[in-house]
Amino acid sequence: MQPKTCSHLQALTHITPPAEYACAECVAAGDTWVHLRVCQECGHVACCDDSKNQHATRHYHATQHPVIASAEPGEQWLWCYPDEVFLQYR
């Protein structure tokens, strides 16, 4: 079986690092988060699905920006929401 691929991940030529290490929506609400994700289309930093507010997924549903990257130190992976494809990179 061949690994699943998607055009969204293949179209990336640069991985956008986080501009800041905070979920602005959580900060504004006085909440905390578990991990952070970075939208690879606009650079928006938001909390992961293990966080109570799941702002990264909410950002995807609001914008249809398909790919996020982990903002966690030492983690180098991408996730494509529409194709449900995970990719580790170096």
Secondary structure, DSSP 8 states (H G I E B T S, - for coil): ------HHHHT-SS----SSSS-HHHHHHT---S-EEEETTT--EEE-TTSSS-HHHHHHHHH---EEEE-STT--EEEETTTTEEEE--
